[in-house]
Amino acid sequence: MHHLCYPVSTEEAHLPFMGLSGPFEKNLDLLQAHGFAGVELMVRQPRELRADRIAQQLKDRGLKAAALGVAPMVAEDHLALASPDKAVRREALERAKSAIELAGVLQAPFCIGRFRGFIDPQTPGNSREDALRTFEELGHCAAQCGTTILIEPQSTKNGNYLNSVPEAVEWICLLGQKNFGLILDVYHLDLTSPSLLGALAQAQGRCGLVHLCDSDRRMMGFGRLDLESFLRRLLADGYTGFFSTEINQLPDMQTAVRMTADYYRYMQRVVLGLSDDPEQGGKRP
C-alpha cells in the first residue's frame, strides 16, 4: 500500500493521541507488518532527536517519512505560533524551525495544524499580520532546508484563523512562497465546507497530504462521510501523495492500525479498482 501512512509519535512525546504512541520502533514494526508505506511523524522536542537514526529506523523497515507534525508540542507543552504569551510564541517558533530542519533531512513536509494558535489584534505581537510574518519566516527556513510546509484548515475549535480551504489558499497567496501547500483533513472539511468535493475543488490542486477518517473521528466506513466519492475525485484530479489517518484509537491502537490497512486495501482494490503494487503506481491493473 504505497500511498498509506500512519501517525506515530517519537519517544520524547508521552501523551496518547489519534495515532501510535509509545515505543517508537515497536510501532514502526507494526506498520511494516500491515503493509504501510510511510509514517507521519509527530515530534515534541526535535532538538533531542537524531535525524540519521530516525532515517535508518525507517529505512530498515522500508518506510518513508511522509510528513512531520508537532501535535505533541501543542498537547503537552501548550505551544502555538499565535498566542497572547510572547514566551510561548518565541519557543514555538524556535521549535518549529528545529522541526523544519529535521523534516528537511528526512525529506518530509512540515505540517501546521492546531499549532497555528489563536490570533488577537488587541495583543501586541499576536495580530493576523504578526502571524503572517511568522509563517513567512518559517517558509524561508523551509526553503533553506529544502522542504515544504503544509497548512491544515481546521475548525474554529482549534484556531481563529485558517479555518477553511479558501482562507488557507488566500493565506498561501499572501505569503507568495512556492513551498506552501495544504493538508485536507476530511473531519475538518466536513465541519467547515458545504461538501467534501466542494472543498477539494477549492484547494486548487494544492493538496500535499490527506487525513482520512469518518464522521466524529471514527474508523473509515463506520460513519456517514462519502469517502468513496472524495477519493475518486481526488485521484481523478491527479493526487499521488500520501493518505494518513486521524482516528480515535479504538478499541486499541493495534486494532485501529489493522482496520485502517484493511479499509484502504479494500477501497483501493475493490472499490477504486487500483493495484497496490508500488511498481504500478496505484494504476488500474
Secondary structure as a PSIPRED ss2 file (coil, helix, strand):
# PSIPRED VFORMAT (PSIPRED V4.0)

   1 M C   1.000  0.000  0.000
   2 H C   1.000  0.000  0.000
   3 H C   1.000  0.000  0.000
   4 L E   0.000  0.000  1.000
   5 C E   0.000  0.000  1.000
   6 Y E   0.000  0.000  1.000
   7 P E   0.000  0.000  1.000
   8 V E   0.000  0.000  1.000
   9 S E   0.000  0.000  1.000
  10 T C   1.000  0.000  0.000
  11 E C   1.000  0.000  0.000
  12 E C   1.000  0.000  0.000
  13 A C   1.000  0.000  0.000
  14 H C   1.000  0.000  0.000
  15 L C   1.000  0.000  0.000
  16 P C   1.000  0.000  0.000
  17 F C   1.000  0.000  0.000
  18 M C   1.000  0.000  0.000
  19 G C   1.000  0.000  0.000
  20 L E   0.000  0.000  1.000
  21 S C   1.000  0.000  0.000
  22 G C   1.000  0.000  0.000
  23 P C   1.000  0.000  0.000
  24 F H   0.000  1.000  0.000
  25 E H   0.000  1.000  0.000
  26 K H   0.000  1.000  0.000
  27 N H   0.000  1.000  0.000
  28 L H   0.000  1.000  0.000
  29 D H   0.000  1.000  0.000
  30 L H   0.000  1.000  0.000
  31 L H   0.000  1.000  0.000
  32 Q H   0.000  1.000  0.000
  33 A H   0.000  1.000  0.000
  34 H C   1.000  0.000  0.000
  35 G C   1.000  0.000  0.000
  36 F C   1.000  0.000  0.000
  37 A C   1.000  0.000  0.000
  38 G E   0.000  0.000  1.000
  39 V E   0.000  0.000  1.000
  40 E E   0.000  0.000  1.000
  41 L E   0.000  0.000  1.000
  42 M E   0.000  0.000  1.000
  43 V C   1.000  0.000  0.000
  44 R C   1.000  0.000  0.000
  45 Q C   1.000  0.000  0.000
  46 P H   0.000  1.000  0.000
  47 R H   0.000  1.000  0.000
  48 E H   0.000  1.000  0.000
  49 L C   1.000  0.000  0.000
  50 R C   1.000  0.000  0.000
  51 A H   0.000  1.000  0.000
  52 D H   0.000  1.000  0.000
  53 R H   0.000  1.000  0.000
  54 I H   0.000  1.000  0.000
  55 A H   0.000  1.000  0.000
  56 Q H   0.000  1.000  0.000
  57 Q H   0.000  1.000  0.000
  58 L H   0.000  1.000  0.000
  59 K H   0.000  1.000  0.000
  60 D H   0.000  1.000  0.000
  61 R C   1.000  0.000  0.000
  62 G C   1.000  0.000  0.000
  63 L C   1.000  0.000  0.000
  64 K E   0.000  0.000  1.000
  65 A E   0.000  0.000  1.000
  66 A E   0.000  0.000  1.000
  67 A E   0.000  0.000  1.000
  68 L E   0.000  0.000  1.000
  69 G E   0.000  0.000  1.000
  70 V C   1.000  0.000  0.000
  71 A H   0.000  1.000  0.000
  72 P H   0.000  1.000  0.000
  73 M H   0.000  1.000  0.000
  74 V H   0.000  1.000  0.000
  75 A H   0.000  1.000  0.000
  76 E H   0.000  1.000  0.000
  77 D H   0.000  1.000  0.000
  78 H C   1.000  0.000  0.000
  79 L C   1.000  0.000  0.000
  80 A C   1.000  0.000  0.000
  81 L C   1.000  0.000  0.000
  82 A E   0.000  0.000  1.000
  83 S C   1.000  0.000  0.000
  84 P C   1.000  0.000  0.000
  85 D C   1.000  0.000  0.000
  86 K H   0.000  1.000  0.000
  87 A H   0.000  1.000  0.000
  88 V H   0.000  1.000  0.000
  89 R H   0.000  1.000  0.000
  90 R H   0.000  1.000  0.000
  91 E H   0.000  1.000  0.000
  92 A H   0.000  1.000  0.000
  93 L H   0.000  1.000  0.000
  94 E H   0.000  1.000  0.000
  95 R H   0.000  1.000  0.000
  96 A H   0.000  1.000  0.000
  97 K H   0.000  1.000  0.000
  98 S H   0.000  1.000  0.000
  99 A H   0.000  1.000  0.000
 100 I H   0.000  1.000  0.000
 101 E H   0.000  1.000  0.000
 102 L H   0.000  1.000  0.000
 103 A H   0.000  1.000  0.000
 104 G H   0.000  1.000  0.000
 105 V H   0.000  1.000  0.000
 106 L H   0.000  1.000  0.000
 107 Q C   1.000  0.000  0.000
 108 A C   1.000  0.000  0.000
 109 P C   1.000  0.000  0.000
 110 F E   0.000  0.000  1.000
 111 C E   0.000  0.000  1.000
 112 I E   0.000  0.000  1.000
 113 G C   1.000  0.000  0.000
 114 R H   0.000  1.000  0.000
 115 F H   0.000  1.000  0.000
 116 R H   0.000  1.000  0.000
 117 G E   0.000  0.000  1.000
 118 F C   1.000  0.000  0.000
 119 I C   1.000  0.000  0.000
 120 D C   1.000  0.000  0.000
 121 P C   1.000  0.000  0.000
 122 Q C   1.000  0.000  0.000
 123 T C   1.000  0.000  0.000
 124 P C   1.000  0.000  0.000
 125 G C   1.000  0.000  0.000
 126 N C   1.000  0.000  0.000
 127 S C   1.000  0.000  0.000
 128 R H   0.000  1.000  0.000
 129 E H   0.000  1.000  0.000
 130 D H   0.000  1.000  0.000
 131 A H   0.000  1.000  0.000
 132 L H   0.000  1.000  0.000
 133 R H   0.000  1.000  0.000
 134 T H   0.000  1.000  0.000
 135 F H   0.000  1.000  0.000
 136 E H   0.000  1.000  0.000
 137 E H   0.000  1.000  0.000
 138 L H   0.000  1.000  0.000
 139 G H   0.000  1.000  0.000
 140 H H   0.000  1.000  0.000
 141 C H   0.000  1.000  0.000
 142 A H   0.000  1.000  0.000
 143 A H   0.000  1.000  0.000
 144 Q H   0.000  1.000  0.000
 145 C C   1.000  0.000  0.000
 146 G C   1.000  0.000  0.000
 147 T C   1.000  0.000  0.000
 148 T C   1.000  0.000  0.000
 149 I E   0.000  0.000  1.000
 150 L E   0.000  0.000  1.000
 151 I E   0.000  0.000  1.000
 152 E C   1.000  0.000  0.000
 153 P C   1.000  0.000  0.000
 154 Q C   1.000  0.000  0.000
 155 S C   1.000  0.000  0.000
 156 T C   1.000  0.000  0.000
 157 K C   1.000  0.000  0.000
 158 N C   1.000  0.000  0.000
 159 G C   1.000  0.000  0.000
 160 N C   1.000  0.000  0.000
 161 Y C   1.000  0.000  0.000
 162 L C   1.000  0.000  0.000
 163 N C   1.000  0.000  0.000
 164 S C   1.000  0.000  0.000
 165 V H   0.000  1.000  0.000
 166 P H   0.000  1.000  0.000
 167 E H   0.000  1.000  0.000
 168 A H   0.000  1.000  0.000
 169 V H   0.000  1.000  0.000
 170 E H   0.000  1.000  0.000
 171 W H   0.000  1.000  0.000
 172 I H   0.000  1.000  0.000
 173 C H   0.000  1.000  0.000
 174 L H   0.000  1.000  0.000
 175 L H   0.000  1.000  0.000
 176 G C   1.000  0.000  0.000
 177 Q C   1.000  0.000  0.000
 178 K C   1.000  0.000  0.000
 179 N C   1.000  0.000  0.000
 180 F E   0.000  0.000  1.000
 181 G E   0.000  0.000  1.000
 182 L E   0.000  0.000  1.000
 183 I E   0.000  0.000  1.000
 184 L E   0.000  0.000  1.000
 185 D E   0.000  0.000  1.000
 186 V H   0.000  1.000  0.000
 187 Y H   0.000  1.000  0.000
 188 H H   0.000  1.000  0.000
 189 L H   0.000  1.000  0.000
 190 D H   0.000  1.000  0.000
 191 L H   0.000  1.000  0.000
 192 T H   0.000  1.000  0.000
 193 S C   1.000  0.000  0.000
 194 P C   1.000  0.000  0.000
 195 S C   1.000  0.000  0.000
 196 L H   0.000  1.000  0.000
 197 L H   0.000  1.000  0.000
 198 G H   0.000  1.000  0.000
 199 A H   0.000  1.000  0.000
 200 L H   0.000  1.000  0.000
 201 A H   0.000  1.000  0.000
 202 Q H   0.000  1.000  0.000
 203 A C   1.000  0.000  0.000
 204 Q C   1.000  0.000  0.000
 205 G C   1.000  0.000  0.000
 206 R C   1.000  0.000  0.000
 207 C E   0.000  0.000  1.000
 208 G E   0.000  0.000  1.000
 209 L E   0.000  0.000  1.000
 210 V E   0.000  0.000  1.000
 211 H E   0.000  0.000  1.000
 212 L E   0.000  0.000  1.000
 213 C C   1.000  0.000  0.000
 214 D E   0.000  0.000  1.000
 215 S H   0.000  1.000  0.000
 216 D H   0.000  1.000  0.000
 217 R H   0.000  1.000  0.000
 218 R E   0.000  0.000  1.000
 219 M C   1.000  0.000  0.000
 220 M C   1.000  0.000  0.000
 221 G C   1.000  0.000  0.000
 222 F C   1.000  0.000  0.000
 223 G C   1.000  0.000  0.000
 224 R C   1.000  0.000  0.000
 225 L C   1.000  0.000  0.000
 226 D C   1.000  0.000  0.000
 227 L H   0.000  1.000  0.000
 228 E H   0.000  1.000  0.000
 229 S H   0.000  1.000  0.000
 230 F H   0.000  1.000  0.000
 231 L H   0.000  1.000  0.000
 232 R H   0.000  1.000  0.000
 233 R H   0.000  1.000  0.000
 234 L H   0.000  1.000  0.000
 235 L H   0.000  1.000  0.000
 236 A H   0.000  1.000  0.000
 237 D C   1.000  0.000  0.000
 238 G C   1.000  0.000  0.000
 239 Y C   1.000  0.000  0.000
 240 T C   1.000  0.000  0.000
 241 G C   1.000  0.000  0.000
 242 F C   1.000  0.000  0.000
 243 F E   0.000  0.000  1.000
 244 S E   0.000  0.000  1.000
 245 T E   0.000  0.000  1.000
 246 E C   1.000  0.000  0.000
 247 I C   1.000  0.000  0.000
 248 N C   1.000  0.000  0.000
 249 Q C   1.000  0.000  0.000
 250 L C   1.000  0.000  0.000
 251 P C   1.000  0.000  0.000
 252 D C   1.000  0.000  0.000
 253 M H   0.000  1.000  0.000
 254 Q H   0.000  1.000  0.000
 255 T H   0.000  1.000  0.000
 256 A H   0.000  1.000  0.000
 257 V H   0.000  1.000  0.000
 258 R H   0.000  1.000  0.000
 259 M H   0.000  1.000  0.000
 260 T H   0.000  1.000  0.000
 261 A H   0.000  1.000  0.000
 262 D H   0.000  1.000  0.000
 263 Y H   0.000  1.000  0.000
 264 Y H   0.000  1.000  0.000
 265 R H   0.000  1.000  0.000
 266 Y H   0.000  1.000  0.000
 267 M H   0.000  1.000  0.000
 268 Q H   0.000  1.000  0.000
 269 R H   0.000  1.000  0.000
 270 V H   0.000  1.000  0.000
 271 V H   0.000  1.000  0.000
 272 L C   1.000  0.000  0.000
 273 G C   1.000  0.000  0.000
 274 L C   1.000  0.000  0.000
 275 S C   1.000  0.000  0.000
 276 D C   1.000  0.000  0.000
 277 D C   1.000  0.000  0.000
 278 P H   0.000  1.000  0.000
 279 E H   0.000  1.000  0.000
 280 Q H   0.000  1.000  0.000
 281 G C   1.000  0.000  0.000
 282 G C   1.000  0.000  0.000
 283 K C   1.000  0.000  0.000
 284 R C   1.000  0.000  0.000
 285 P C   1.000  0.000  0.000
